[in-house]
Amino acid sequence: MDIAKIFNKYAGKEIQVEEKYVFLSFGRSSYAYGDIKPDKNDPVLKAMKRAASEKGLTLRVWFSESTRSCDYRKDRLNVHVTKGEDGKYRVSDKFTIG
């Protein structure tokens, strides 16, 4: 299955996200990290989820700032999302199975 051929039409499309920052303190040091989640009602992601489902795949959204799990699934499409210089999140042209 050529997933790039199927999903490239979504590359570059903006998606809506929920972005929160979490602040942690350890002794005298403090750290901040972003917690980014896709908006469940985003129309682009809904369309991608439908397209993936038609091919027998589930959809997982990966942000460039996200941590990754080590499990591999042959029925899962990983959609990579990047934050542009304008602060907007867009679907990249990188799609993987895993």
Secondary structure, 3 states (H helix, E strand, C coil): CCHHHHHHHHCCCEECEEEEEEEEEECCEEEEEEEEEECCCCHHHHHHHHHHHHCCCEEEEEECCCCCCCCCCCCEEEEEEEECCCCCEEEEEEEEEC
